[in-house]
Amino acid sequence: MSESDEKPELSEAGVRIVRHQNIESWLPASGSSSLEAISAHIATHLGKVDTVLHEIASSLVHVDVHIVKPSAKFPYIRLVTSGMSDLPMNVPTELDVPKFLELMVTLPPDWKVDPESLKDEKWYWPVRLLKVLARFPHQYTTWLGYGHTIPNEDPPKPYAQNTRLCCALILPSPTVPEKFINLEVFPEKSIYFLAVLPLYADEMRLKLEKGGQVFLEKLVAAGITDLINPDRPAIVRPKKRFGIF
């Protein structure tokens, strides 16, 4: 049986589960070709870029992270990637979804993003998460899009010692202006900006068991946006394990 003939692995809700194997080895990348356009786009819709965390050595794509400090209009810290969109993702030909993507996270205004604090994984893990996910589709010759969930290893491990969050959901940010979501660099290339919302393992399991629509409705009902809270209440009770919760 060829790989294309194999039946896909499905969750209880019929959600396809893909187990990726690392296909692309380390290849040097040049600087982002859309850096200036992305920087201007961020400044126009989210606010002035305070700092850019530049990569020194990059594989496949050069991923920088732009930091936007809180403002009266947007009382959050934003982290936005540039460089992920330098290469198109390997989107199936039958799907009409974006091939060029950048990612972002929204952090509380008191999250520490100064150089000294970012040496501590307690504060750095959202930056690491963005970098890993931005390189993910190119490293595994696949794609990311709305509704995709990605665990931090298998089985999932917490992103840092100060949180149990261990999985990521890709979705449009409900806290940004609608015009921010799409940047047309030129007619043949539109870059979409999607948010990363960290999840607990049981939340991802719920999504796989009940389906994306049911899960998203529970998120909305719980008032959860893309604003990261490392110790927020989960929207689902943990499954009973070894006689305890």
N, C-alpha and C positions, 0 to 999 in steps of 0.2 A: 504493500500500500504506500503510495507516495504521500508526502506531507500535505499536499493540496487535497488528498482524498480523505484524510483523517477527520473524524468528527470533532468539532470544537468542544472544549470543556465548558460546561454551563453550570451556573449556580442554580439554587432552588427556584429563583424567579426567572430563569432563562437568560440571565446576564452572562455574556461570554467572558470567560476567564482566560487570560493570555499569560503564559509563563515564558518570559523573554530570556534568551541566551545572548550573551555579549558577542556581537558579531564584529564590530569595528574595533581595531586596536588603536593605540595612541598615535595620533597624527597631529602635527603642529598646525595651529590655526593662526590666521592673520587677524588684524583688528577688525571690529565690526564695520561693515560697509554702510550700515544705516544709523550709525551712532549719532550723527548730528541731527538727523530727522527725528529720531526717537527722543533725543534730549529736548528738542524744541516742542515736540508733541506733549511730553510730560509737563514742561513748563507752562504751556498754554492751558492745559486742562486740570492739572493737579497742583501746580505751584512750582516755584523755583527749586531746581535741583541743588541741594546743599553740598553733597559729596558724591563722588563716584568711586566705588570700590573696583579698581582695575585689576584684572588678572595679569600676572607676570608671565606665566607659561600656561598655554591653553591647548587642549586636545579637541580636534574636530571643529569646534566653534569657540570664539573668544567671547566669554560671558562676563560682562561687567554688570554691577548692581548700582542703580541710581537711588540715592536717599533723598526723600522729600520730607522736610520737617513739618510739624503741625502748623496750621493756620486757623484763622477765625472761621473760614469756610469749611475746612476739612481738619477737624481736631484729631488727626491721626499722624503716625509716621508711615510713609509708603516706601516700599522697596520694589523697584521695577527693573527687570533685566533688559539688557540689549545684547544682541549677538546670537541668540537662539534662532532668530529669523534669517541669519545669513545663509542658511541652507533650508530648502524645502523639506517638510516631513514626508514620510513615505505613506501618504494617505491612499487607501484603496480607490481605484479608478471609479468605482460605482458610487462613491460618496461625494456629495457637494458640501464639503466642509473646508475650513481654512487650512492651507498648507504652510503658511508662515505665521509663527506664533511667538509672543513674548509673554512672560509671566510676572505676577506681582503678588505681594502680600501687604496686608494692612495691620499695623501694630499699634498698641496703646501709645499715647503721647509720652509716657514716662519710660518707654523701652529704651535701653541704653545702646546707642549706636556709635559712640566715640571709639577711636582706635584701641584704646586700652581695654575698654569693656568688651570689645569684640574678640579679644583674646580668650575670653571665657565662653565655653560652649553654651552656658546658660543664656547668653545674649546672642551668640553667633548662629545658633542652629537654624533660624529662618533664612539667613543668608546662604548657609550650606544647602538647605532644602531647595531654594531657588536654583542654585548652580547645578545641583544633581538633576533636577527635573528638566532644566533648560537643555542639558546635554543628553538626557535620556533618549529622546526619539532618534537622535543621530547616532548614538552609541549602539542602539539595538535595532536600527533600521525599521522604525515603527512610527507611530504618531500619537499625539495627545490631543484631546478635545473635551468639550463640555460633557460632564458626567463621568469622566474617567476617574478611577480611584487607583492609587499606587501605594502599596505598603512599603514601609521602611524595612527591607529584607523580608524573608519568609522563614519562620513566622515573624510578624512585625515586632520591631524593637523601638522603644521610646526614642524620640529625637535627642533628648538630653535628660540629665538626671532630675531636673526640676519639673518634668511633665510626663504624663502617660500618653500624650498624643504620639501616634506612631504611623499614621497613614495620611494620604493627601487626596483631596477631592478637587478636581478642576472645574471651575464654573465662572460665569460672568460675575464681576463684582457688582453688588447692589449699592455700593457706596461711592461710585465714581460717576461723572457725567456720561451720558450715553455716547457723546461724540468722542470720548476717549477710547472706546472699545476698538475702533478701527482706524488705522493710519494707512492711507494710500500713498505709498512712496513713489510709484509710477503706475500707469495703467495695468501693467502685467504683475504688479506685486502689491498686495494689501496685507498689512501686518495686523493681526488681531491680538488684543491684550486680554488675557483671562487670569482670574485670581486662583490662588492656592489656599484652600481651607484645610488645615490639619484636623484629622479625625482620630477618635479612639478605635481600637481594634473591634470592639463590639458594634460600633456605629458602622464601620465598613461591612461587617458581617450582616447587619440588618439590611444594608443597601443591596447586598448580593442575594439575600433571602427574599426580600419583599419587592425589589426593583427600585430603580432610580426615582420614579415619580412619587411613590409612597415615602421614600426617604427624604426627598426635598420638601415635601409637604410637612413632615415632622420638623425639619430644620426651621422652616418659616414659622410654624406654630410655636416653636421654642424661642423665637426671636433671635436666632443665630444668623449673623451676617458673616462676611469674610474677615471681620476683626478678630485677630488671634488673642485668645486668652489661654495661657498654658495650663490652667487648672479649672477651666470652666466645667459646669456640670454636664455629664453626658446625657444625650437624649434617649438613651436606652439603658436599662439595668444590665450590668454584666451577667453573663451566663454563670450558673452555679458550677463551681469546679471543686472537686475534692471535699464536698460537704460544706463549703463556705462560699461567700461571695467575694 
